[in-house]
């Protein structure tokens, strides 16, 4: 549980650090829009509950694909094919931005030793 909490805090730091970049905000908004539109689609076309529709949208786009739900209609299957190709690319780009921001935040926390510290250790 502690490991999850630490990872979650690091993710939040990456989001906060990235928020000032317009490309990040655009990609984040696009990712949310894709998830919401897929949830709406599956709720209306496949007649799944809102939770099932969101669950399937998230598991599909994250490439987990547990297989406990699957579209029954031809329209649902065609939408899912397009959804995977479009959505995976958007989410990969979003998580790449998270990773870059996280690496930058972690790098900023590890300041190189100052010149004064270096000369003290050389004298010893």
N, CA, C and O atoms as a Tinker XYZ file with bonds, in Angstrom:
   496  protein
     1  N      0.828000   -1.192000    0.000000    73     2
     2  CA     0.000000    0.000000    0.000000    64     1     3
     3  C      0.873000    1.256000    0.000000    63     2     4     5
     4  O      0.541000    2.243000   -0.658000    81     3
     5  N      1.971000    1.224000    0.724000    73     3     6
     6  CA     2.880000    2.360000    0.765000    64     5     7
     7  C      3.471000    2.613000   -0.625000    63     6     8     9
     8  O      3.610000    3.760000   -1.051000    81     7
     9  N      3.807000    1.552000   -1.308000    73     7    10
    10  CA     4.355000    1.671000   -2.652000    64     9    11
    11  C      3.358000    2.358000   -3.590000    63    10    12    13
    12  O      3.731000    3.217000   -4.389000    81    11
    13  N      2.093000    1.969000   -3.482000    73    11    14
    14  CA     1.052000    2.600000   -4.297000    64    13    15
    15  C      0.940000    4.084000   -3.976000    63    14    16    17
    16  O      0.836000    4.910000   -4.883000    81    15
    17  N      0.960000    4.423000   -2.702000    73    15    18
    18  CA     0.832000    5.826000   -2.284000    64    17    19
    19  C      1.994000    6.660000   -2.818000    63    18    20    21
    20  O      1.787000    7.776000   -3.295000    81    19
    21  N      3.204000    6.131000   -2.743000    73    19    22
    22  CA     4.375000    6.858000   -3.248000    64    21    23
    23  C      4.272000    7.061000   -4.756000    63    22    24    25
    24  O      4.552000    8.147000   -5.263000    81    23
    25  N      3.871000    6.016000   -5.463000    73    23    26
    26  CA     3.719000    6.111000   -6.915000    64    25    27
    27  C      2.631000    7.110000   -7.283000    63    26    28    29
    28  O      2.784000    7.878000   -8.233000    81    27
    29  N      1.545000    7.100000   -6.541000    73    27    30
    30  CA     0.442000    8.022000   -6.806000    64    29    31
    31  C      0.874000    9.470000   -6.587000    63    30    32    33
    32  O      0.519000   10.352000   -7.369000    81    31
    33  N      1.629000    9.710000   -5.541000    73    31    34
    34  CA     2.130000   11.067000   -5.269000    64    33    35
    35  C      3.071000   11.512000   -6.382000    63    34    36    37
    36  O      3.017000   12.665000   -6.809000    81    35
    37  N      3.926000   10.621000   -6.854000    73    35    38
    38  CA     4.835000   10.957000   -7.954000    64    37    39
    39  C      4.051000   11.283000   -9.225000    63    38    40    41
    40  O      4.423000   12.191000   -9.969000    81    39
    41  N      2.964000   10.543000   -9.477000    73    39    42
    42  CA     2.122000   10.818000  -10.637000    64    41    43
    43  C      1.474000   12.190000  -10.513000    63    42    44    45
    44  O      1.431000   12.944000  -11.486000    81    43
    45  N      0.973000   12.518000   -9.338000    73    43    46
    46  CA     0.369000   13.837000   -9.124000    64    45    47
    47  C      1.384000   14.957000   -9.323000    63    46    48    49
    48  O      1.058000   16.000000   -9.890000    81    47
    49  N      2.623000   14.742000   -8.853000    73    47    50
    50  CA     3.676000   15.733000   -9.071000    64    49    51
    51  C      3.927000   15.928000  -10.563000    63    50    52    53
    52  O      4.105000   17.058000  -11.018000    81    51
    53  N      3.944000   14.850000  -11.317000    73    51    54
    54  CA     4.174000   14.935000  -12.764000    64    53    55
    55  C      3.045000   15.702000  -13.444000    63    54    56    57
    56  O      3.290000   16.503000  -14.347000    81    55
    57  N      1.815000   15.462000  -13.014000    73    55    58
    58  CA     0.673000   16.173000  -13.600000    64    57    59
    59  C      0.768000   17.662000  -13.289000    63    58    60    61
    60  O      0.607000   18.496000  -14.181000    81    59
    61  N      1.026000   17.995000  -12.035000    73    59    62
    62  CA     1.127000   19.405000  -11.629000    64    61    63
    63  C      2.262000   20.086000  -12.392000    63    62    64    65
    64  O      2.107000   21.207000  -12.876000    81    63
    65  N      3.390000   19.412000  -12.497000    73    63    66
    66  CA     4.547000   19.983000  -13.187000    64    65    67
    67  C      4.269000   20.162000  -14.677000    63    66    68    69
    68  O      4.759000   21.113000  -15.285000    81    67
    69  N      3.492000   19.261000  -15.271000    73    67    70
    70  CA     3.218000   19.306000  -16.708000    64    69    71
    71  C      2.098000   20.270000  -17.077000    63    70    72    73
    72  O      1.984000   20.677000  -18.234000    81    71
    73  N      1.281000   20.632000  -16.112000    73    71    74
    74  CA     0.059000   21.381000  -16.408000    64    73    75
    75  C      0.331000   22.705000  -17.126000    63    74    76    77
    76  O     -0.530000   23.181000  -17.866000    81    75
    77  N      1.476000   23.297000  -16.932000    73    75    78
    78  CA     1.767000   24.587000  -17.567000    64    77    79
    79  C      2.032000   24.454000  -19.067000    63    78    80    81
    80  O      1.980000   25.451000  -19.787000    81    79
    81  N      2.310000   23.263000  -19.541000    73    79    82
    82  CA     2.583000   23.049000  -20.973000    64    81    83
    83  C      1.270000   22.905000  -21.747000    63    82    84    85
    84  O      0.457000   22.040000  -21.422000    81    83
    85  N      1.054000   23.737000  -22.761000    73    83    86
    86  CA    -0.192000   23.662000  -23.534000    64    85    87
    87  C     -0.407000   22.304000  -24.207000    63    86    88    89
    88  O     -1.539000   21.831000  -24.299000    81    87
    89  N      0.667000   21.683000  -24.673000    73    87    90
    90  CA     0.530000   20.370000  -25.315000    64    89    91
    91  C      0.050000   19.320000  -24.322000    63    90    92    93
    92  O     -0.740000   18.445000  -24.674000    81    91
    93  N      0.518000   19.404000  -23.098000    73    91    94
    94  CA     0.074000   18.455000  -22.078000    64    93    95
    95  C     -1.414000   18.636000  -21.813000    63    94    96    97
    96  O     -2.164000   17.661000  -21.787000    81    95
    97  N     -1.845000   19.883000  -21.615000    73    95    98
    98  CA    -3.267000   20.133000  -21.344000    64    97    99
    99  C     -4.140000   19.663000  -22.496000    63    98   100   101
   100  O     -5.208000   19.092000  -22.276000    81    99
   101  N     -3.693000   19.898000  -23.719000    73    99   102
   102  CA    -4.457000   19.459000  -24.885000    64   101   103
   103  C     -4.535000   17.938000  -24.946000    63   102   104   105
   104  O     -5.598000   17.375000  -25.204000    81   103
   105  N     -3.413000   17.281000  -24.708000    73   103   106
   106  CA    -3.394000   15.825000  -24.742000    64   105   107
   107  C     -4.228000   15.232000  -23.611000    63   106   108   109
   108  O     -4.921000   14.233000  -23.803000    81   107
   109  N     -4.160000   15.847000  -22.436000    73   107   110
   110  CA    -4.950000   15.392000  -21.295000    64   109   111
   111  C     -6.443000   15.536000  -21.592000    63   110   112   113
   112  O     -7.225000   14.625000  -21.320000    81   111
   113  N     -6.831000   16.682000  -22.150000    73   111   114
   114  CA    -8.239000   16.906000  -22.499000    64   113   115
   115  C     -8.698000   15.912000  -23.558000    63   114   116   117
   116  O     -9.813000   15.396000  -23.487000    81   115
   117  N     -7.847000   15.646000  -24.532000    73   115   118
   118  CA    -8.185000   14.678000  -25.573000    64   117   119
   119  C     -8.357000   13.277000  -24.990000    63   118   120   121
   120  O     -9.273000   12.554000  -25.383000    81   119
   121  N     -7.497000   12.890000  -24.069000    73   119   122
   122  CA    -7.603000   11.576000  -23.436000    64   121   123
   123  C     -8.910000   11.448000  -22.655000    63   122   124   125
   124  O     -9.590000   10.425000  -22.738000    81   123
   125  N     -9.257000   12.486000  -21.900000    73   123   126
   126  CA   -10.513000   12.471000  -21.149000    64   125   127
   127  C    -11.699000   12.420000  -22.111000    63   126   128   129
   128  O    -12.655000   11.681000  -21.874000    81   127
   129  N    -11.644000   13.192000  -23.186000    73   127   130
   130  CA   -12.720000   13.202000  -24.177000    64   129   131
   131  C    -12.891000   11.831000  -24.830000    63   130   132   133
   132  O    -14.016000   11.379000  -25.043000    81   131
   133  N    -11.789000   11.178000  -25.142000    73   131   134
   134  CA   -11.860000    9.843000  -25.744000    64   133   135
   135  C    -12.498000    8.850000  -24.770000    63   134   136   137
   136  O    -13.352000    8.055000  -25.163000    81   135
   137  N    -12.088000    8.894000  -23.506000    73   135   138
   138  CA   -12.678000    7.992000  -22.514000    64   137   139
   139  C    -14.175000    8.251000  -22.331000    63   138   140   141
   140  O    -14.970000    7.313000  -22.274000    81   139
   141  N    -14.546000    9.517000  -22.240000    73   139   142
   142  CA   -15.957000    9.850000  -22.049000    64   141   143
   143  C    -16.811000    9.485000  -23.259000    63   142   144   145
   144  O    -17.925000    8.986000  -23.108000    81   143
   145  N    -16.289000    9.733000  -24.455000    73   143   146
   146  CA   -17.065000    9.403000  -25.657000    64   145   147
   147  C    -17.228000    7.892000  -25.817000    63   146   148   149
   148  O    -18.292000    7.424000  -26.223000    81   147
   149  N    -16.187000    7.131000  -25.504000    73   147   150
   150  CA   -16.297000    5.675000  -25.579000    64   149   151
   151  C    -17.282000    5.159000  -24.533000    63   150   152   153
   152  O    -18.069000    4.252000  -24.805000    81   151
   153  N    -17.234000    5.742000  -23.336000    73   151   154
   154  CA   -18.172000    5.340000  -22.282000    64   153   155
   155  C    -19.605000    5.609000  -22.714000    63   154   156   157
   156  O    -20.480000    4.762000  -22.534000    81   155
   157  N    -19.845000    6.770000  -23.277000    73   155   158
   158  CA   -21.179000    7.118000  -23.775000    64   157   159
   159  C    -21.609000    6.167000  -24.889000    63   158   160   161
   160  O    -22.754000    5.715000  -24.917000    81   159
   161  N    -20.691000    5.864000  -25.806000    73   159   162
   162  CA   -20.994000    4.955000  -26.908000    64   161   163
   163  C    -21.400000    3.575000  -26.388000    63   162   164   165
   164  O    -22.442000    3.046000  -26.776000    81   163
   165  N    -20.591000    3.002000  -25.524000    73   163   166
   166  CA   -20.885000    1.653000  -25.036000    64   165   167
   167  C    -22.155000    1.616000  -24.186000    63   166   168   169
   168  O    -22.887000    0.626000  -24.190000    81   167
   169  N    -22.404000    2.697000  -23.464000    73   167   170
   170  CA   -23.638000    2.768000  -22.676000    64   169   171
   171  C    -24.862000    2.782000  -23.586000    63   170   172   173
   172  O    -25.856000    2.112000  -23.307000    81   171
   173  N    -24.788000    3.540000  -24.664000    73   171   174
   174  CA   -25.968000    3.660000  -25.525000    64   173   175
   175  C    -26.083000    2.528000  -26.541000    63   174   176   177
   176  O    -27.186000    2.026000  -26.756000    81   175
   177  N    -25.007000    2.113000  -27.164000    73   175   178
   178  CA   -25.086000    1.098000  -28.213000    64   177   179
   179  C    -25.113000   -0.324000  -27.630000    63   178   180   181
   180  O    -25.937000   -1.145000  -28.034000    81   179
   181  N    -24.231000   -0.607000  -26.701000    73   179   182
   182  CA   -24.167000   -1.949000  -26.122000    64   181   183
   183  C    -25.121000   -2.114000  -24.932000    63   182   184   185
   184  O    -25.323000   -3.219000  -24.427000    81   183
   185  N    -25.704000   -0.987000  -24.497000    73   183   186
   186  CA   -26.655000   -0.964000  -23.382000    64   185   187
   187  C    -26.036000   -1.486000  -22.085000    63   186   188   189
   188  O    -26.681000   -2.196000  -21.313000    81   187
   189  N    -24.780000   -1.121000  -21.865000    73   187   190
   190  CA   -24.094000   -1.468000  -20.620000    64   189   191
   191  C    -24.368000   -0.376000  -19.601000    63   190   192   193
   192  O    -24.731000    0.744000  -19.960000    81   191
   193  N    -24.194000   -0.706000  -18.342000    73   191   194
   194  CA   -24.314000    0.322000  -17.296000    64   193   195
   195  C    -23.164000    1.320000  -17.476000    63   194   196   197
   196  O    -22.191000    1.043000  -18.177000    81   195
   197  N    -23.293000    2.480000  -16.834000    73   195   198
   198  CA   -22.249000    3.497000  -16.945000    64   197   199
   199  C    -20.910000    2.970000  -16.427000    63   198   200   201
   200  O    -19.858000    3.229000  -17.012000    81   199
   201  N    -20.967000    2.231000  -15.329000    73   199   202
   202  CA   -19.736000    1.693000  -14.743000    64   201   203
   203  C    -19.112000    0.657000  -15.672000    63   202   204   205
   204  O    -17.901000    0.680000  -15.893000    81   203
   205  N    -19.913000   -0.246000  -16.215000    73   203   206
   206  CA   -19.383000   -1.254000  -17.142000    64   205   207
   207  C    -18.801000   -0.599000  -18.395000    63   206   208   209
   208  O    -17.757000   -1.017000  -18.896000    81   207
   209  N    -19.478000    0.422000  -18.888000    73   207   210
   210  CA   -19.004000    1.112000  -20.092000    64   209   211
   211  C    -17.667000    1.809000  -19.831000    63   210   212   213
   212  O    -16.753000    1.731000  -20.652000    81   211
   213  N    -17.555000    2.488000  -18.690000    73   211   214
   214  CA   -16.292000    3.142000  -18.334000    64   213   215
   215  C    -15.195000    2.107000  -18.091000    63   214   216   217
   216  O    -14.060000    2.280000  -18.535000    81   215
   217  N    -15.540000    1.042000  -17.389000    73   215   218
   218  CA   -14.587000   -0.031000  -17.107000    64   217   219
   219  C    -14.032000   -0.619000  -18.408000    63   218   220   221
   220  O    -12.821000   -0.799000  -18.542000    81   219
   221  N    -14.910000   -0.917000  -19.357000    73   219   222
   222  CA   -14.460000   -1.478000  -20.631000    64   221   223
   223  C    -13.613000   -0.465000  -21.395000    63   222   224   225
   224  O    -12.607000   -0.833000  -22.002000    81   223
   225  N    -14.006000    0.797000  -21.369000    73   223   226
   226  CA   -13.243000    1.843000  -22.048000    64   225   227
   227  C    -11.823000    1.930000  -21.499000    63   226   228   229
   228  O    -10.863000    2.016000  -22.266000    81   227
   229  N    -11.688000    1.909000  -20.196000    73   227   230
   230  CA   -10.372000    2.027000  -19.567000    64   229   231
   231  C     -9.529000    0.780000  -19.807000    63   230   232   233
   232  O     -8.352000    0.885000  -20.152000    81   231
   233  N    -10.120000   -0.397000  -19.629000    73   231   234
   234  CA    -9.329000   -1.618000  -19.821000    64   233   235
   235  C     -8.920000   -1.804000  -21.277000    63   234   236   237
   236  O     -7.856000   -2.357000  -21.558000    81   235
   237  N     -9.750000   -1.352000  -22.194000    73   235   238
   238  CA    -9.411000   -1.470000  -23.614000    64   237   239
   239  C     -8.299000   -0.500000  -23.983000    63   238   240   241
   240  O     -7.329000   -0.887000  -24.635000    81   239
   241  N     -8.431000    0.754000  -23.573000    73   239   242
   242  CA    -7.465000    1.773000  -23.958000    64   241   243
   243  C     -6.117000    1.558000  -23.272000    63   242   244   245
   244  O     -5.081000    1.968000  -23.795000    81   243
   245  N     -6.127000    0.921000  -22.109000    73   243   246
   246  CA    -4.871000    0.652000  -21.415000    64   245   247
   247  C     -4.236000   -0.651000  -21.900000    63   246   248   249
   248  O     -3.186000   -1.058000  -21.404000    81   247
   249  N     -4.858000   -1.281000  -22.841000    73   247   250
   250  CA    -4.441000   -2.555000  -23.452000    64   249   251
   251  C     -4.440000   -3.707000  -22.460000    63   250   252   253
   252  O     -3.801000   -4.729000  -22.709000    81   251
   253  N     -5.138000   -3.564000  -21.347000    73   251   254
   254  CA    -5.276000   -4.674000  -20.404000    64   253   255
   255  C     -6.245000   -5.700000  -20.976000    63   254   256   257
   256  O     -5.930000   -6.889000  -21.025000    81   255
   257  N     -7.418000   -5.252000  -21.409000    73   255   258
   258  CA    -8.383000   -6.109000  -22.084000    64   257   259
   259  C     -8.656000   -7.425000  -21.379000    63   258   260   261
   260  O     -8.251000   -8.479000  -21.871000    81   259
   261  N     -9.321000   -7.389000  -20.258000    73   259   262
   262  CA    -9.532000   -8.589000  -19.455000    64   261   263
   263  C    -10.457000   -9.613000  -20.113000    63   262   264   265
   264  O    -10.367000  -10.800000  -19.802000    81   263
   265  N    -11.329000   -9.190000  -21.001000    73   263   266
   266  CA   -12.184000  -10.126000  -21.714000    64   265   267
   267  C    -13.480000  -10.466000  -21.011000    63   266   268   269
   268  O    -14.265000  -11.263000  -21.525000    81   267
   269  N    -13.727000   -9.879000  -19.840000    73   267   270
   270  CA   -14.983000  -10.159000  -19.158000    64   269   271
   271  C    -16.162000   -9.456000  -19.816000    63   270   272   273
   272  O    -17.304000   -9.886000  -19.655000    81   271
   273  N    -15.906000   -8.396000  -20.542000    73   271   274
   274  CA   -16.910000   -7.707000  -21.349000    64   273   275
   275  C    -16.391000   -7.646000  -22.781000    63   274   276   277
   276  O    -15.189000   -7.527000  -23.019000    81   275
   277  N    -17.314000   -7.728000  -23.722000    73   275   278
   278  CA   -16.935000   -7.519000  -25.122000    64   277   279
   279  C    -18.167000   -7.056000  -25.888000    63   278   280   281
   280  O    -19.292000   -7.437000  -25.564000    81   279
   281  N    -17.946000   -6.234000  -26.904000    73   279   282
   282  CA   -19.085000   -5.736000  -27.675000    64   281   283
   283  C    -19.833000   -6.885000  -28.373000    63   282   284   285
   284  O    -19.221000   -7.826000  -28.878000    81   283
   285  N    -21.155000   -6.784000  -28.386000    73   283   286
   286  CA   -21.985000   -7.803000  -29.037000    64   285   287
   287  C    -22.421000   -7.368000  -30.427000    63   286   288   289
   288  O    -22.634000   -8.213000  -31.297000    81   287
   289  N    -22.558000   -6.074000  -30.653000    73   287   290
   290  CA   -23.046000   -5.583000  -31.940000    64   289   291
   291  C    -21.892000   -5.359000  -32.910000    63   290   292   293
   292  O    -20.751000   -5.148000  -32.499000    81   291
   293  N    -22.206000   -5.409000  -34.201000    73   291   294
   294  CA   -21.179000   -5.139000  -35.208000    64   293   295
   295  C    -20.677000   -3.698000  -35.099000    63   294   296   297
   296  O    -19.485000   -3.429000  -35.246000    81   295
   297  N    -21.607000   -2.781000  -34.839000    73   295   298
   298  CA   -21.212000   -1.380000  -34.678000    64   297   299
   299  C    -20.267000   -1.227000  -33.481000    63   298   300   301
   300  O    -19.284000   -0.488000  -33.554000    81   299
   301  N    -20.561000   -1.914000  -32.398000    73   299   302
   302  CA   -19.704000   -1.868000  -31.221000    64   301   303
   303  C    -18.320000   -2.429000  -31.501000    63   302   304   305
   304  O    -17.323000   -1.895000  -31.015000    81   303
   305  N    -18.251000   -3.496000  -32.278000    73   303   306
   306  CA   -16.963000   -4.096000  -32.622000    64   305   307
   307  C    -16.149000   -3.179000  -33.534000    63   306   308   309
   308  O    -14.940000   -3.034000  -33.348000    81   307
   309  N    -16.808000   -2.559000  -34.522000    73   307   310
   310  CA   -16.102000   -1.625000  -35.411000    64   309   311
   311  C    -15.612000   -0.399000  -34.645000    63   310   312   313
   312  O    -14.489000    0.063000  -34.851000    81   311
   313  N    -16.461000    0.125000  -33.762000    73   311   314
   314  CA   -16.060000    1.274000  -32.949000    64   313   315
   315  C    -14.850000    0.920000  -32.088000    63   314   316   317
   316  O    -13.930000    1.725000  -31.945000    81   315
   317  N    -14.853000   -0.280000  -31.518000    73   315   318
   318  CA   -13.757000   -0.700000  -30.646000    64   317   319
   319  C    -12.438000   -0.773000  -31.410000    63   318   320   321
   320  O    -11.391000   -0.405000  -30.879000    81   319
   321  N    -12.485000   -1.241000  -32.640000    73   319   322
   322  CA   -11.271000   -1.307000  -33.464000    64   321   323
   323  C    -10.684000    0.088000  -33.656000    63   322   324   325
   324  O     -9.486000    0.297000  -33.465000    81   323
   325  N    -11.530000    1.033000  -34.033000    73   323   326
   326  CA   -11.068000    2.413000  -34.248000    64   325   327
   327  C    -10.628000    3.033000  -32.929000    63   326   328   329
   328  O     -9.615000    3.731000  -32.869000    81   327
   329  N    -11.391000    2.775000  -31.879000    73   327   330
   330  CA   -11.097000    3.298000  -30.539000    64   329   331
   331  C     -9.716000    2.849000  -30.065000    63   330   332   333
   332  O     -8.974000    3.641000  -29.483000    81   331
   333  N     -9.374000    1.609000  -30.305000    73   331   334
   334  CA    -8.064000    1.100000  -29.885000    64   333   335
   335  C     -6.948000    1.818000  -30.629000    63   334   336   337
   336  O     -5.994000    2.285000  -30.007000    81   335
   337  N     -7.052000    1.914000  -31.950000    73   335   338
   338  CA    -5.985000    2.548000  -32.722000    64   337   339
   339  C     -5.806000    4.024000  -32.362000    63   338   340   341
   340  O     -4.678000    4.497000  -32.224000    81   339
   341  N     -6.894000    4.737000  -32.211000    73   339   342
   342  CA    -6.801000    6.160000  -31.875000    64   341   343
   343  C     -6.408000    6.356000  -30.413000    63   342   344   345
   344  O     -5.508000    7.136000  -30.103000    81   343
   345  N     -7.080000    5.655000  -29.535000    73   343   346
   346  CA    -6.895000    5.865000  -28.104000    64   345   347
   347  C     -5.549000    5.440000  -27.572000    63   346   348   349
   348  O     -4.983000    6.121000  -26.716000    81   347
   349  N     -5.023000    4.338000  -28.054000    73   347   350
   350  CA    -3.728000    3.878000  -27.551000    64   349   351
   351  C     -2.652000    4.905000  -27.875000    63   350   352   353
   352  O     -1.791000    5.185000  -27.041000    81   351
   353  N     -2.693000    5.463000  -29.070000    73   351   354
   354  CA    -1.711000    6.486000  -29.435000    64   353   355
   355  C     -1.796000    7.711000  -28.546000    63   354   356   357
   356  O     -0.771000    8.250000  -28.130000    81   355
   357  N     -3.007000    8.152000  -28.255000    73   355   358
   358  CA    -3.194000    9.327000  -27.397000    64   357   359
   359  C     -2.691000    9.039000  -25.989000    63   358   360   361
   360  O     -2.022000    9.879000  -25.387000    81   359
   361  N     -3.005000    7.864000  -25.458000    73   359   362
   362  CA    -2.583000    7.541000  -24.101000    64   361   363
   363  C     -1.083000    7.289000  -24.002000    63   362   364   365
   364  O     -0.473000    7.604000  -22.981000    81   363
   365  N     -0.488000    6.734000  -25.034000    73   363   366
   366  CA     0.973000    6.569000  -25.027000    64   365   367
   367  C      1.635000    7.948000  -25.000000    63   366   368   369
   368  O      2.592000    8.159000  -24.256000    81   367
   369  N      1.134000    8.881000  -25.802000    73   367   370
   370  CA     1.682000   10.240000  -25.811000    64   369   371
   371  C      1.501000   10.909000  -24.447000    63   370   372   373
   372  O      2.407000   11.588000  -23.964000    81   371
   373  N      0.344000   10.722000  -23.830000    73   371   374
   374  CA     0.077000   11.314000  -22.517000    64   373   375
   375  C      1.024000   10.746000  -21.462000    63   374   376   377
   376  O      1.586000   11.497000  -20.664000    81   375
   377  N      1.200000    9.447000  -21.454000    73   375   378
   378  CA     2.079000    8.839000  -20.453000    64   377   379
   379  C      3.547000    9.133000  -20.729000    63   378   380   381
   380  O      4.355000    9.151000  -19.801000    81   379
   381  N      3.901000    9.360000  -21.976000    73   379   382
   382  CA     5.274000    9.795000  -22.281000    64   381   383
   383  C      5.507000   11.189000  -21.693000    63   382   384   385
   384  O      6.587000   11.474000  -21.175000    81   383
   385  N      4.498000   12.052000  -21.774000    73   383   386
   386  CA     4.617000   13.372000  -21.169000    64   385   387
   387  C      4.704000   13.268000  -19.647000    63   386   388   389
   388  O      5.460000   14.008000  -19.016000    81   387
   389  N      3.928000   12.345000  -19.051000    73   387   390
   390  CA     4.035000   12.106000  -17.609000    64   389   391
   391  C      5.455000   11.690000  -17.253000    63   390   392   393
   392  O      6.034000   12.194000  -16.290000    81   391
   393  N      6.009000   10.779000  -18.026000    73   391   394
   394  CA     7.355000   10.265000  -17.737000    64   393   395
   395  C      8.398000   11.373000  -17.841000    63   394   396   397
   396  O      9.273000   11.487000  -16.983000    81   395
   397  N      8.307000   12.192000  -18.894000    73   395   398
   398  CA     9.261000   13.301000  -19.043000    64   397   399
   399  C      9.165000   14.261000  -17.859000    63   398   400   401
   400  O     10.179000   14.695000  -17.313000    81   399
   401  N      7.939000   14.584000  -17.471000    73   399   402
   402  CA     7.747000   15.512000  -16.348000    64   401   403
   403  C      8.248000   14.888000  -15.049000    63   402   404   405
   404  O      8.856000   15.570000  -14.225000    81   403
   405  N      7.998000   13.612000  -14.869000    73   403   406
   406  CA     8.446000   12.941000  -13.655000    64   405   407
   407  C      9.962000   12.892000  -13.582000    63   406   408   409
   408  O     10.538000   13.097000  -12.513000    81   407
   409  N     10.606000   12.627000  -14.690000    73   407   410
   410  CA    12.066000   12.610000  -14.717000    64   409   411
   411  C     12.628000   14.002000  -14.436000    63   410   412   413
   412  O     13.642000   14.141000  -13.751000    81   411
   413  N     11.971000   15.024000  -14.963000    73   411   414
   414  CA    12.422000   16.389000  -14.715000    64   413   415
   415  C     12.244000   16.758000  -13.243000    63   414   416   417
   416  O     13.135000   17.361000  -12.645000    81   415
   417  N     11.110000   16.404000  -12.660000    73   415   418
   418  CA    10.865000   16.693000  -11.241000    64   417   419
   419  C     11.873000   15.952000  -10.384000    63   418   420   421
   420  O     12.432000   16.532000   -9.453000    81   419
   421  N     12.116000   14.694000  -10.675000    73   419   422
   422  CA    13.086000   13.910000   -9.906000    64   421   423
   423  C     14.486000   14.483000  -10.084000    63   422   424   425
   424  O     15.262000   14.513000   -9.129000    81   423
   425  N     14.822000   14.940000  -11.291000    73   423   426
   426  CA    16.137000   15.523000  -11.544000    64   425   427
   427  C     16.327000   16.844000  -10.836000    63   426   428   429
   428  O     17.427000   17.157000  -10.381000    81   427
   429  N     15.251000   17.633000  -10.736000    73   427   430
   430  CA    15.334000   18.918000  -10.039000    64   429   431
   431  C     15.555000   18.718000   -8.540000    63   430   432   433
   432  O     16.167000   19.561000   -7.885000    81   431
   433  N     15.062000   17.612000   -8.001000    73   431   434
   434  CA    15.227000   17.342000   -6.567000    64   433   435
   435  C     16.647000   16.901000   -6.222000    63   434   436   437
   436  O     17.060000   16.981000   -5.065000    81   435
   437  N     17.379000   16.444000   -7.205000    73   435   438
   438  CA    18.749000   15.991000   -6.966000    64   437   439
   439  C     19.714000   17.028000   -7.518000    63   438   440   441
   440  O     20.224000   16.886000   -8.629000    81   439
   441  N     19.956000   18.052000   -6.747000    73   439   442
   442  CA    20.856000   19.117000   -7.176000    64   441   443
   443  C     22.291000   18.615000   -7.123000    63   442   444   445
   444  O     22.661000   17.872000   -6.214000    81   443
   445  N     23.093000   19.017000   -8.090000    73   443   446
   446  CA    24.498000   18.612000   -8.041000    64   445   447
   447  C     25.192000   19.318000   -6.874000    63   446   448   449
   448  O     24.793000   20.414000   -6.480000    81   447
   449  N     26.217000   18.694000   -6.334000    73   447   450
   450  CA    26.910000   19.328000   -5.208000    64   449   451
   451  C     27.513000   20.662000   -5.635000    63   450   452   453
   452  O     27.994000   20.814000   -6.757000    81   451
   453  N     27.477000   21.603000   -4.734000    73   451   454
   454  CA    28.035000   22.918000   -5.043000    64   453   455
   455  C     29.557000   22.839000   -5.075000    63   454   456   457
   456  O     30.150000   21.877000   -4.587000    81   455
   457  N     30.177000   23.855000   -5.650000    73   455   458
   458  CA    31.639000   23.902000   -5.738000    64   457   459
   459  C     32.262000   23.915000   -4.349000    63   458   460   461
   460  O     33.330000   23.342000   -4.136000    81   459
   461  N     31.586000   24.576000   -3.394000    73   459   462
   462  CA    32.096000   24.652000   -2.025000    64   461   463
   463  C     32.146000   23.263000   -1.388000    63   462   464   465
   464  O     33.106000   22.923000   -0.696000    81   463
   465  N     31.092000   22.456000   -1.632000    73   463   466
   466  CA    31.066000   21.106000   -1.089000    64   465   467
   467  C     32.168000   20.250000   -1.707000    63   466   468   469
   468  O     32.779000   19.428000   -1.023000    81   467
   469  N     32.421000   20.443000   -2.998000    73   467   470
   470  CA    33.452000   19.657000   -3.674000    64   469   471
   471  C     34.838000   19.966000   -3.113000    63   470   472   473
   472  O     35.633000   19.050000   -2.905000    81   471
   473  N     35.138000   21.237000   -2.866000    73   471   474
   474  CA    36.461000   21.582000   -2.366000    64   473   475
   475  C     36.658000   21.101000   -0.925000    63   474   476   477
   476  O     37.771000   20.738000   -0.543000    81   475
   477  N     35.587000   21.096000   -0.122000    73   475   478
   478  CA    35.703000   20.597000    1.250000    64   477   479
   479  C     36.059000   19.112000    1.254000    63   478   480   481
   480  O     36.909000   18.673000    2.029000    81   479
   481  N     35.403000   18.340000    0.380000    73   479   482
   482  CA    35.668000   16.906000    0.370000    64   481   483
   483  C     37.058000   16.619000   -0.212000    63   482   484   485
   484  O     37.671000   15.609000    0.131000    81   483
   485  N     37.554000   17.489000   -1.081000    73   483   486
   486  CA    38.891000   17.293000   -1.629000    64   485   487
   487  C     39.968000   17.577000   -0.586000    63   486   488   489
   488  O     41.044000   16.981000   -0.623000    81   487
   489  N     39.672000   18.505000    0.364000    73   487   490
   490  CA    40.641000   18.862000    1.390000    64   489   491
   491  C     40.796000   17.747000    2.428000    63   490   492   493
   492  O     41.846000   17.623000    3.058000    81   491
   493  N     39.772000   16.957000    2.597000    73   491   494
   494  CA    39.791000   15.941000    3.658000    64   493   495
   495  C     40.685000   14.792000    3.378000    63   494   496
   496  O     40.786000   13.876000    4.194000    81   495
